[in-house]
Amino acid sequence: MGPPGGGRQPVTNRFLRHFNHVAFPELSDASMKLIFGKIFAAHLDMFFPPVMKAVLDPVCDASINIYKNCLKDLLPTPAKS
């Protein structure tokens, strides 16, 4: 495996063992809303009054919308041209 950016020095397995590779399948909107909703609900319970629970669904929907727009608009460099 060569290094990113087109350099010529090889990246050894001994060096690569110090890094983590994280991969996950594409999540559905319902799964993302459930995961983010649980995290945000716990944060609201700890730091905000109960009245703020009303913003949970709109903030979750807005966050998913922003994420999808980032995936669509912020393409990797080769795909931009």
C-alpha positions in Angstrom: 0.0 0.0 0.0 1.3 3.4 -1.0 0.9 6.5 1.2 -1.9 9.0 0.5 -1.1 11.9 -1.7 1.0 9.9 -4.3 4.3 9.6 -2.4 6.7 6.8 -3.2 7.6 5.5 0.2 5.6 2.4 1.0 3.5 2.2 4.2 4.4 -0.9 6.1 2.1 -3.2 8.0 4.2 -2.5 11.1 3.3 1.2 10.8 -0.3 0.6 9.9 -0.9 -1.5 13.0 -1.0 1.8 15.0 -4.1 3.0 13.2 -7.7 2.0 13.5 -10.1 1.4 10.6 -13.7 2.2 11.3 -16.4 1.1 8.9 -20.1 0.8 9.2 -23.0 0.1 6.8 -25.2 2.9 5.4 -27.8 3.7 8.0 -31.5 4.4 7.2 -33.0 7.7 8.3 -35.0 5.8 11.0 -31.8 4.3 12.4 -29.9 7.6 12.4 -32.9 9.3 14.1 -33.1 6.6 16.8 -29.3 6.8 17.5 -29.1 10.5 17.5 -32.4 10.9 19.3 -31.2 8.7 22.2 -27.9 10.6 22.6 -29.6 14.0 22.4 -32.4 13.0 24.7 -29.8 12.0 27.4 -28.1 15.3 26.9 -31.3 17.2 27.3 -32.2 15.3 30.4 -28.9 16.1 32.0 -28.4 19.8 31.2 -31.8 21.4 30.2 -35.2 21.8 31.7 -38.0 19.3 30.7 -39.6 22.0 28.4 -36.7 21.6 26.0 -37.9 18.0 25.1 -40.0 19.7 22.4 -37.0 20.4 20.3 -35.8 16.8 20.2 -37.5 15.8 17.0 -36.9 19.0 15.0 -33.2 18.9 15.9 -32.8 15.3 15.0 -34.5 15.9 11.6 -32.4 18.9 10.9 -29.2 17.0 11.8 -30.1 14.2 9.5 -30.9 16.7 6.7 -27.5 18.4 7.2 -25.7 15.1 7.2 -27.4 14.1 3.9 -26.6 17.4 2.3 -23.0 17.1 3.3 -22.8 13.6 1.7 -24.3 15.0 -1.4 -22.4 18.3 -1.7 -19.0 17.6 0.0 -17.7 15.0 -2.4 -14.2 13.7 -2.4 -11.7 15.7 -4.5 -11.6 13.5 -7.6 -15.4 13.4 -7.9 -15.7 17.2 -7.8 -14.1 17.7 -11.3 
